[in-house]
Each structure stands twice: as C-alpha cells, then as structure tokens.
Amino acid sequence: MRFVLMGILLLASAALLPAAKNLEVYSIDVEGGQATLIVSPSGQSMLVDAGWPGYNRRDADRILAAAKSAGVKKIDYLLVTHFHTDHAGGVPQLAEKMPIGTFVDHGDSVEHGKDEDVLFNAYKSFREKAKHLQVKPGDTIPIKGLEVTVVSAGGATLSSPMAGSFQPNAECGSFQQHEVDQSENAQSVGIVVKYGDFRMIDLGDLTWNKEFGLVCPANKVGGPVDVYIVSHHGMNMSGSPQLVHALHPRVAIMNNGARKGGSPEIWQTIHDSPGILDIWQLHFAVPGGKEHNSSDTVIANVDEICEGKWLKMTAHPDGSFTMYNSRNKYERSYTK
C-alpha cells in the first residue's frame, strides 16, 4: 500500500512540473531590417541583429515586447550578422534597455566613411563592455540545447561540408555570377541551427556570389532545411535558385518591409522551390502585388502603416514545428 501511495505522489509531483520547452523563434518586425529572437529549450537566448536606430526606439521596444512574451530577461548572445544600419543600428538602444552577455560578429567593419564609422564605433562601444566572440566558418556558438554552426563569416564560407552533407548540386552549371560585392553584406555571419531533427538556416544579407560557395559544386550546409530565413529580406541580390533549391526548405520566413525586400523574382524562386509549403512574410510587399505575395493569413502586417506584429515558430526535436501569426492568431503545424 505504501508503494502505491508513493507512486501516486510521484505522479502528482510530475504533473506539477512545467512541460519541457521547445525551440522558439520570433521573427520581429523591424520594417525591412532584421531582428530574430531564438530561445533554446534550455532557456538561453540569441538575438540575430537588432534592427534600425531612431524611430523613437521603435525596434528596441518591439524586441523587448517579443522577449517578454518569450520570458526572456537578457540576451545571452547577440549575433550581429554584419555592420549595416538595419541590422546593427539598433544595438545601442537595445543595450541600454536589456543586458547582453556576449556579442558575436565577424570582427571589424570593412566599410569606412563618416556614417559607416559612426555606426560601427557606436556598436563597438557596447561590445567592449561585454564578452566578444569573433567567429569564422566552421565555428559553433555554445548555446545549451542547440547546435549552432557558423557557415559564413568575414567574406568566407565553409571550406568543407558539414557532416554527411556533400551532395552534388545539379543546378550549379546554370549559375550566373553577379558583380563582386565589396560591402558588409558579403561579410555576413550565416548560421545553421539544429534542434534534434529540426534544421533552420539564416544567412543574414549574404550576397549572390558568396551563396554559390555554400552550395556549389555541392551543398556544404547539411542538405535540406525545415525553415529558411530568407536571405537579404528577399532582395534580388541574394537568394539564387541554386541556393534555395539546394536548401529544399519546407517553410520560408521573409523579414521584409512593405517597400523593402520581397522582390517578385525572389518570391517566385522560393514559391517554385521543390517541397516548399508556405512563405510566411513580416509584411505584404507592395511592389509584388497579389501575384507575388502569400495569402494575408500568413503575413504578419498587411498594411503599410502597421502595428509591428511578429511571427513565432515553435520547433520540436522530431522535426515538426508550428508557425503562429500574432496579428490574426492563425497557426499552422508542419509534420516531418
């Protein structure tokens, strides 16, 4: 009888324990910049970029709102993909409102001039007050509960494939080079996030020619991904068919603005990618019209003057995940 009672007490205690958390990813609307909050099942957080400066601290406030929803009180890792205003400009305003443990980036800016130096020096002044991790392709970011692998940084991409991923890419022969990009875009830190059987890729604003080195002559980034954070907001200097088709995503998340990114040709490239199920967008892309936008159901902000609604993804170790639109409360689940 005593053992029966002990069993009942153990079951009751277990029922009171919080359910195990999964990977959560918030795509925050910073209107054509990037701010992606990644929350590990361990509770550690990583923010990829911090949006724009100015706008009465709009982007910092939106990041804080998403962090509050996720139960995040500090940013353990702030990954700045590259030093452009729409990615690094919001760092000082965010750092004044929320603790940041470690700054992750590719080093120093390759762009110089009055505005460029002001931007980088403002960022650097906060980086110097915290831990700093300068990464290169092949490095990992030590977030408990996740495998985060750097696949591009500082103008370089992986020199050897991730484990088991050297898959020939039959589309490489039709690749058309763009002009050489000497800007910070080509320096972008790109990552693959793995949680059990779930995989997500975010390449920042990595440009066309640099993408080529990741997937040609063979795919070095681990084969298919479940979620593709669309490169460069869906602008047509990134996101080649060779990249997108090699990634073979089930879902794409586009961090575009109403009039920035979401170009018709890139939207169409993703739409035509084998195996794609949905393209979720932070904004209705005005230049694309109805023909080159997803249905309003999976767009966080349908009006150009918007309320800054976000998209949330919750992933499980079996590879399944759920997308949620904070504007209309629409939710869709994707099984492996």
Summary of the structure (lengths in Angstrom):
residues: 336
radius of gyration: 20.0
end to end distance: 44.3
largest distance: 79.2
contacts: 1208
relative contact order: 0.13
helix: 29%
strand: 25%
